Amino acid sequence: MEVIPENITLTNKTVLLNKINEILFKNVNNNNVNNNIIFVYAPPKVASTSLVSSLRLFLSHKFNVIHLHDEKMLGNLIHMNIDGITIPDIIQYNQELGKNIYVIDVFRNPVERKISEYFEHLSSLHFNNTDENLKKYPIQKIIDRFNSIYPFIANEDYFMEKYNITVPDKFDFQKKYLLLEENGIKYIKLRMIDIDSWSSILSEIFNTEIMVIKDYETRNKSIGEVYIHFKEIYRLPYSYYLLLNESHLLNYYYNEDDKKIYLNRWIEKIDNNINTIPYTKIEYDFYLKLSIENVYYNNFIQSDHYMDNGCLCNFCSKKRKEMIDKLKRGDKIENEKIIHNADVIKKEMIENMMMKSKQEQQNNKNLQHNRKIKNTLNSIVFTSPF
C-alpha cells in the first residue's frame, strides 16, 4: 500500500487528490468519459448497495456512480493510504474540475439499522468466528452482546455531520426527499421507509426511468437465518426505547404520524424486565480495539458486492440492457450480476457460442429436412386422368 506523507502541503494535496481521483474512477468502472458523477456517500446498512446497483443499472451511460462509506473504504478501494484526504475533499475536488456532482445519503430506522450493522460483522468482529459456527451459538448470547454495545453503533448521519452543508430546518415530507445545492454540488437525502417510492423519486430527479432493485440483503447471506431469528425474538430494553423517543434524527426525518407508527411498533416489543447496563464509552473503545486486534475470520471486504459493478464494456453494457428488459417485463433478476471478470465473460461467451452452435445445427437439420421433402415432391410424376 502506497503511503501518503503526513504533512501535506496545498500543492501536494492537489497532486494526491488528482492521483486518487484517477485511480478511483479507473477502479470503479474503467471509464470516465463524462463529467457526471453520483457519490452515494452514506453509512453502512441503509440500502446504499441496492441504491448503487439500481443507479448503475439505469444510469451508467450518463453517470459514474461511486459508493463510499468512509475513508477506510476509499483507501481499500484504491489500495492507498489516504491519511490527510477525506471523501468531502474528493467530492469538492471533482466539483472544482467542473464536473456535475450529486451526493446521496439515506436515513434508516435507528433500531433496525443498529441490528443490521451489528450483523454485518457479527462473525468477524464481534465473535471472531465463522458464520457456520455462529449458527450454533445460543441466540441470547448474541442478543446480550448487542445490548451491551447498542448505544455506540450506527448513530451517525452523514447528511448532517459530514457533508458540511446548511441543513434545511425541516424535512420535505410531501416529496419524501431533500434536494439542495451548495457550493455547486447537489445533495440528496432519502429515507429507507420510502424505498418503494425511490424509483419515482430518482426518475424525477435524474429525468430517466429508474427501477430500484434490492441487492445485498442480510437475510440472504449465510448468517441470514440467525439474523431472522434475532429479529423475531428481540425485545428492546425500556431504557433504549426512551433513547429512541428522544432521538433528534427520528424527530427530524419523521413527521408525527411516522414517528408514532414507528414507536408503537417497538413499544409492543419492549421487555421491561431487562435491566440492561451497556458498556461505558471507555469499555466500548477497549472492546472495539481488542475485537479488531483479534479478527481472524475477516469478511470486511467482500467480492462481487454489487449486482452491477458499473463497467461500460460492450459485454457488460449488453448484459445491463438484457437485465433492464427483464425488469420491465416483470421478470426476476436476483441471481444475475454484471461483473467485468475475464472468467465470467469467457464462460458466458462459451455458453452463447454453444447455444448458437446448437441453433445452427437445428437450423441445418430443418433445412436438410425441407430439402428432402422438396426433392420428394419434385420426384412425384402427376398423371392426368384425362
C-alpha positions in Angstrom: 0.0 0.0 0.0 1.4 3.4 -1.0 1.9 5.8 1.9 0.9 9.5 1.7 3.1 11.9 3.6 1.6 13.1 7.0 2.4 16.8 6.4 0.5 17.6 3.2 1.1 21.0 1.6 -1.6 22.6 -0.6 0.3 21.7 -3.7 1.0 18.1 -2.6 -2.6 17.7 -1.6 -3.8 18.7 -5.1 -1.4 16.3 -6.7 -2.6 13.5 -4.4 -6.2 14.3 -5.0 -5.6 14.1 -8.7 -3.9 10.7 -8.3 -6.6 9.3 -6.0 -9.3 10.5 -8.4 -7.7 8.8 -11.4 -7.3 5.5 -9.6 -10.8 5.7 -8.1 -12.6 6.2 -11.5 -10.4 3.6 -13.2 -11.1 1.0 -10.5 -14.8 1.6 -10.3 -15.8 1.2 -14.0 -12.8 1.5 -16.2 -14.5 4.6 -17.7 -14.5 8.3 -17.1 -15.9 9.6 -20.4 -18.4 12.0 -18.9 -18.4 14.7 -16.3 -21.5 13.5 -14.4 -20.8 11.8 -11.0 -23.1 10.4 -8.3 -21.4 9.8 -5.0 -23.5 7.5 -2.8 -21.7 8.6 0.4 -23.7 7.0 3.2 -23.1 4.9 6.3 -23.4 1.1 6.0 -26.7 -0.8 6.2 -29.1 1.9 4.8 -29.8 0.1 1.5 -27.0 2.0 -0.2 -25.8 -1.1 -2.1 -29.3 -1.5 -3.6 -29.3 2.2 -4.5 -25.9 1.9 -6.2 -26.7 -1.1 -8.2 -30.0 0.5 -9.3 -28.3 3.7 -10.4 -25.6 1.8 -12.2 -28.1 -0.4 -14.0 -30.1 2.6 -15.3 -27.7 5.5 -15.4 -24.2 4.1 -16.2 -24.5 5.6 -19.7 -24.9 9.0 -18.1 -23.2 8.9 -14.7 -20.2 7.4 -13.0 -21.6 6.0 -9.7 -19.2 5.9 -6.8 -20.1 4.1 -3.5 -18.2 5.1 -0.3 -18.9 4.6 3.4 -15.7 6.2 4.8 -12.1 6.9 4.2 -11.1 3.4 5.1 -13.3 2.0 2.4 -11.8 4.5 -0.1 -8.3 3.5 0.9 -9.1 -0.2 0.4 -10.7 0.6 -2.9 -7.7 2.4 -4.4 -5.1 0.4 -2.4 -3.5 3.6 -0.9 -3.0 5.1 2.5 -5.0 8.3 2.2 -4.3 9.9 5.6 -4.9 13.6 5.2 -7.5 13.2 2.4 -11.3 13.0 3.1 -14.2 11.9 1.0 -15.6 15.5 1.0 -12.1 16.6 -0.3 -12.6 14.2 -3.2 -16.1 15.4 -3.9 -15.1 19.1 -3.7 -12.1 18.5 -6.0 -14.3 17.0 -8.7 -16.6 20.0 -8.4 -13.6 22.3 -8.9 -12.8 20.3 -12.1 -16.1 21.4 -13.4 -18.0 18.1 -13.0 -21.7 17.8 -12.4 -22.0 16.1 -9.0 -24.8 14.6 -6.9 -24.2 13.2 -3.4 -26.8 10.9 -1.9 -27.4 9.8 1.7 -30.1 7.6 3.3 -31.8 7.6 6.7 -32.9 4.3 8.1 -34.9 3.4 11.2 -32.5 3.6 14.1 -33.0 0.2 15.8 -33.2 -1.8 12.5 -30.0 -0.1 11.3 -28.2 -0.9 14.5 -29.2 -4.6 14.2 -28.2 -4.8 10.6 -24.8 -3.1 11.1 -24.2 -5.5 14.1 -24.9 -8.5 11.9 -22.8 -7.2 9.1 -19.7 -8.0 11.1 -21.2 -10.4 13.7 -18.9 -13.3 12.9 -15.6 -11.5 12.0 -15.6 -8.6 14.5 -18.0 -9.3 17.4 -17.3 -13.1 17.9 -14.3 -13.8 15.7 -15.8 -16.9 14.3 -17.3 -18.3 11.1 -20.9 -17.9 10.1 -21.4 -21.6 10.3 -20.2 -21.7 13.9 -22.3 -18.7 14.8 -25.4 -20.6 13.9 -24.7 -22.9 16.8 -24.4 -20.1 19.4 -27.3 -19.5 21.8 -29.3 -16.6 20.4 -29.4 -15.0 23.9 -25.7 -14.7 23.8 -25.9 -12.8 20.6 -28.7 -10.6 22.0 -26.7 -9.8 25.2 -23.7 -8.7 23.2 -25.8 -6.4 21.0 -27.5 -4.8 24.1 -24.0 -4.2 25.6 -22.9 -2.1 22.6 -26.3 -0.7 21.4 -25.7 2.9 22.3 -22.4 3.2 20.4 -23.2 1.7 17.0 -24.9 3.2 13.9 -25.5 6.7 15.2 -24.0 8.9 12.6 -25.9 10.9 9.9 -23.7 11.9 7.0 -26.1 14.5 5.6 -26.0 16.4 8.8 -22.5 15.6 10.1 -20.1 15.0 7.1 -21.4 16.9 4.1 -20.6 20.4 5.5 -23.8 21.9 4.2 -26.6 24.0 5.6 -29.3 21.5 6.6 -32.9 22.7 6.0 -34.9 23.4 9.1 -37.5 20.7 8.1 -37.5 17.5 6.0 -39.9 17.7 3.0 -42.5 15.1 4.0 -44.6 15.7 0.9 -41.8 15.0 -1.6 -40.2 12.4 0.7 -36.7 13.6 0.0 -34.4 16.6 0.2 -32.6 18.1 -2.7 -30.4 21.1 -2.2 -27.4 22.7 -3.9 -24.4 24.1 -2.1 -21.0 25.1 -3.5 -22.0 23.8 -6.9 -22.8 20.3 -5.6 -26.3 18.8 -5.4 -27.1 16.9 -2.2 -30.0 14.3 -1.9 -31.3 12.8 1.3 -33.7 9.8 1.1 -35.4 7.8 3.7 -35.4 4.0 3.7 -39.0 3.8 4.7 -39.8 5.4 1.3 -37.8 2.7 -0.7 -41.0 1.8 -2.6 -41.1 5.4 -3.8 -37.4 5.6 -4.7 -38.0 4.6 -8.3 -40.3 7.6 -8.9 -38.2 9.9 -6.8 -34.9 9.1 -8.6 -36.6 9.0 -12.0 -37.9 12.6 -11.4 -34.5 13.9 -10.1 -32.4 12.4 -12.9 -35.1 12.6 -15.7 -34.5 9.0 -16.6 -36.6 5.9 -15.8 -35.0 4.1 -12.8 -36.3 1.0 -11.2 -34.9 0.2 -7.7 -33.8 -3.3 -7.1 -33.0 -5.0 -3.8 -29.4 -6.1 -3.5 -27.1 -7.5 -0.7 -29.8 -8.0 1.9 -28.6 -9.5 5.3 -31.4 -12.1 5.3 -30.0 -13.6 2.1 -26.5 -14.1 3.4 -25.1 -17.2 5.1 -25.9 -15.7 8.6 -29.4 -14.9 7.4 -31.2 -17.5 9.4 -29.7 -16.2 12.7 -30.5 -12.6 11.6 -34.1 -13.5 11.0 -34.4 -15.4 14.3 -32.8 -12.5 16.2 -35.3 -10.0 14.7 -38.2 -12.3 15.6 -37.4 -12.6 19.3 -35.5 -9.4 20.1 -37.2 -7.2 22.7 -36.0 -3.7 23.2 -34.9 -2.7 26.7 -37.1 0.1 28.0 -34.1 2.4 28.6 -33.3 2.1 24.9 -36.9 2.8 24.0 -36.6 6.1 25.9 -33.4 6.9 23.9 -35.3 6.2 20.7 -38.1 8.5 21.7 -35.6 11.3 22.2 -33.7 10.8 19.0 -33.1 14.1 17.2 -32.7 12.2 13.9 -36.0 10.5 14.3 -37.6 13.8 15.2 -36.2 15.4 12.1 -36.7 12.7 9.4 -40.1 11.5 10.7 -43.3 13.5 11.0 -45.6 13.0 13.9 -47.5 10.2 12.2 -44.4 8.4 11.0 -42.8 8.6 14.5 -46.0 7.4 16.2 -46.2 4.4 13.9 -42.6 3.5 14.4 -42.6 3.9 18.2 -45.8 2.0 18.6 -44.2 -0.9 16.7 -41.4 -1.0 19.2 -43.5 -0.4 22.3 -45.1 -3.7 21.5 -41.7 -5.3 21.6 -40.4 -3.9 24.9 -39.0 -6.1 27.6 -39.5 -4.2 30.9 -37.7 -7.0 32.8 -34.4 -6.3 31.1 -32.1 -4.3 33.3 -29.6 -3.5 30.6 -26.3 -1.9 31.6 -24.4 -1.2 28.4 -20.7 -0.7 28.2 -19.3 2.7 29.2 -17.6 4.7 26.4 -14.2 3.6 27.8 -15.3 -0.1 27.9 -16.7 0.1 24.4 -13.5 1.7 23.0 -11.5 -1.1 24.6 -13.9 -3.8 23.3 -13.7 -2.4 19.8 -9.9 -2.1 19.9 -9.5 -5.7 21.2 -12.0 -7.1 18.8 -10.2 -5.6 15.8 -6.9 -6.9 17.0 -8.4 -10.4 17.4 -10.0 -10.5 14.0 -9.0 -13.7 12.2 -12.2 -14.7 10.2 -12.1 -11.5 8.2 -15.1 -10.8 6.0 -14.8 -7.0 6.0 -14.0 -6.9 2.3 -16.5 -8.8 0.1 -16.0 -9.6 -3.5 -18.8 -9.3 -6.1 -20.6 -6.9 -3.7 -22.9 -5.3 -6.2 -25.4 -6.6 -8.7 -23.9 -4.1 -11.2 -20.2 -3.0 -10.9 -20.7 -0.2 -13.4 -18.4 -1.4 -16.2 -19.2 0.1 -19.7 -17.5 -2.5 -21.9 -19.6 -4.0 -24.7 -20.2 -7.2 -22.8 -21.4 -5.5 -19.6 -23.5 -3.0 -21.5 -25.2 -5.8 -23.3 -25.8 -7.7 -20.1 -27.2 -4.5 -18.5 -29.7 -4.0 -21.3 -30.8 -7.6 -21.0 -31.4 -7.2 -17.2 -33.3 -3.9 -17.7 -35.6 -5.6 -20.3 -36.3 -8.4 -17.9 -37.1 -5.9 -15.1 -39.5 -4.1 -17.4 -41.2 -7.4 -18.3 -41.6 -8.2 -14.6 -39.0 -11.0 -14.6 -36.8 -11.6 -11.6 -33.0 -10.9 -11.7 -31.9 -11.7 -8.1 -29.2 -14.2 -9.2 -27.9 -12.2 -12.1 -24.8 -9.9 -11.8 -22.9 -7.6 -14.1 -19.3 -8.3 -13.2 -16.4 -7.4 -15.5 -14.4 -10.6 -14.9 -12.5 -12.4 -17.6 -13.6 -15.8 -16.4 -17.2 -14.8 -16.2 -17.2 -13.2 -19.6 -15.3 -16.2 -21.1 -17.8 -18.6 -19.6 -20.8 -16.7 -20.9 -19.2 -16.3 -24.3 -18.7 -20.1 -24.5 -22.3 -20.7 -23.4 -23.5 -18.3 -26.0 -21.4 -20.0 -28.7 -22.7 -23.4 -27.7 -26.3 -22.2 -27.9 -25.6 -20.6 -31.2 -24.0 -23.8 -32.5 -26.9 -25.9 -31.3 -29.3 -23.5 -33.0 -27.3 -23.6 -36.3 -27.3 -27.4 -36.1 -31.0 -27.4 -35.6 -31.4 -25.0 -38.5 -29.3 -27.2 -40.7 -31.4 -30.2 -39.8 -34.5 -28.3 -40.6 -33.0 -27.1 -43.9 -32.0 -30.7 -44.8 -35.5 -32.0 -43.9 -37.1 -29.3 -46.0 -34.8 -30.1 -48.9 -35.7 -33.8 -48.6 -39.4 -33.0 -48.7 -38.9 -30.7 -51.7 -36.9 -33.3 -53.6 -39.5 -36.0 -52.9 -42.3 -33.7 -54.1 -40.3 -32.9 -57.3 -39.8 -36.6 -58.0 -43.5 -37.4 -58.0 -45.0 -37.6 -61.5 -48.5 -36.4 -61.6 -50.6 -38.2 -64.3 -53.7 -36.6 -65.7 -56.8 -38.8 -65.5 -57.9 -37.4 -68.9 
